[in-house]
Amino acid sequence: MQANTPVRSMPISAWAYPLLALAFYFVAAAYGFATPFVPGLGNGAIAVLMIVVLFGAIFAAVYHAEVIAHVTGEPYGTLVLTAAVTVIEVALIASIMISDPAGSPELARDTVYAVVMVVCTGLAGACILGGSLRFREQRYVSTGASAYLAVLIVLATLTLVLPNYTQSASGPSYSSEQLAFVAVMTLLLYAAFLYIQTVRHREYFVVLAEDDAEHPSPIGGRRLAASIVLLLVALAAVVLLSKTFANVVEYGRQAIDAPPAVTGLVVALLVLMPEGISAYQSARRDELQKAINLALGSSLATIGLTFPAVSVLSLVLHKPLVLGLDPGETVLMTLTLVVSLLTLASGRTNVLYGFIHLVIFGTFVFMTFMP
């Protein structure tokens, strides 16, 4: 197993892009760029520059997360990036809910659904296919993958399916009492999973290094502190620019007459990109266990942490939440979870499993554009 964490001197891009992205946001906000986006040569050039800076900040976030993971080890290392992205995801949803007079009642549902589908089909498929093409067959701890999926099935059903079949509230929603109860249950289940992952059965989520593994040199305290600060700066910049980026995407969506869900999908892809890149790189280094921890862990965190936080916000601000999925979306999510159970149950992967997940992902994207 190869060393997976950069231990040489920090590259300039690792600190320059997060600071540039943050500065770009404040300058753009001061001049009112893309609120809303107005087409034109000048604004088009600024939009291109924003995308370059934004993606630079994303890659910088991946770099610093790898540095932190090198120090903390698994599975704690993967939890660092998952927790940071989840906090920012909650902040993004909350800011939109507060600023939108209508409350964006479907935003939380669309975000959770998009994250589950992107992670369990697109990201999982890319990791399995990329790793299998390079190493033919990869192994991981199937017990850990089964634990991820068991919790994910329960959380997804409680938050995205059950609201369609309750009687206390009209439409695909929970009553205030039901919403509070389900929020507490999801938080408790996620907390129990974290206890299993980090304390009780940590071995389910760790692949022991082989004897001939390469041991990188240790990272100093100042380097670690710098990476922690810059990771937070990079992720904050990504989320702040995501709102501006969403306005640009929204203009493009309206220009091509695409459904409103497309904007949510694009922003979800952007927010998930740091974890996605890190997971894919891990799979290509024959570290599929770490890739699974990142991919499935982000899905669990999205429901286990984001849903309770948004529920509290909804109850406090009296903002409505539409939670139940449409029948077609329910079918796709059920298919995804069943296939994931089958493909991740054996403890080894191959190219076929990767293609299966990517076919479902392609169907999900197509149905998002053409429901």
Secondary structure, DSSP 8 states (H G I E B T S, - for coil): ----S--SS--HHHHHHHHHHHHHHHHHHHTTTTTT---SHHHHHHHHHHHHHHHHHHHHHHHHHHHHHHHH-TTHHHHHHHHHHHHHHHHHHHHHHHH-TT--TTHHHHHHHHHHHIIIIIIHHHHHHHHHHHHSSEE--HHHHHHHHHHHHHHHIIIIIGGGG-SSSSSS---HHHHHHHHHHHHHHHHHHHHIIIIITGGGG-----TT--------HHHHHHHHHHHHHHHHHHHHHHHHHHHHHHHHHHHTT--THHHHHHHHHHHHHHHHHHHHHHHHTT-HHHHHHHHHHHHHHIIIIIHHHHHHHHHHHT--------HHHHHHHHHHHHHHHHHTSSSEE-HHHHHHHHHHHHHHHHHHH--
